């Protein structure tokens, strides 16, 4: 899988994320979704990590936090973030 496709996936998540989410939450969502998508595509974890950190310049703390999570954990993170877009307060207890 080439970096243009991987970059397009990351940017696509950012572009379609609900407008009610903060920039930080959009980045967190994009990181979690990109990790999950690329792992499903068979990309090595080290390649995903380096792509997000060095090419995208994503938040290193978030990348390191999620890079070894399984699909269920990544889906839970995504669901929590997306639920923020539909709550009146705009935040949830974590």
Secondary structure, DSSP 8 states (H G I E B T S, - for coil): --HHHHHHHHHHHHHHS-TTS-HHHHHHHHHHHHHHHHHHTT--HHHHHHIIIIII---HHHHHHHTT--HHHHHHHHHHHHHHTTSSSS----
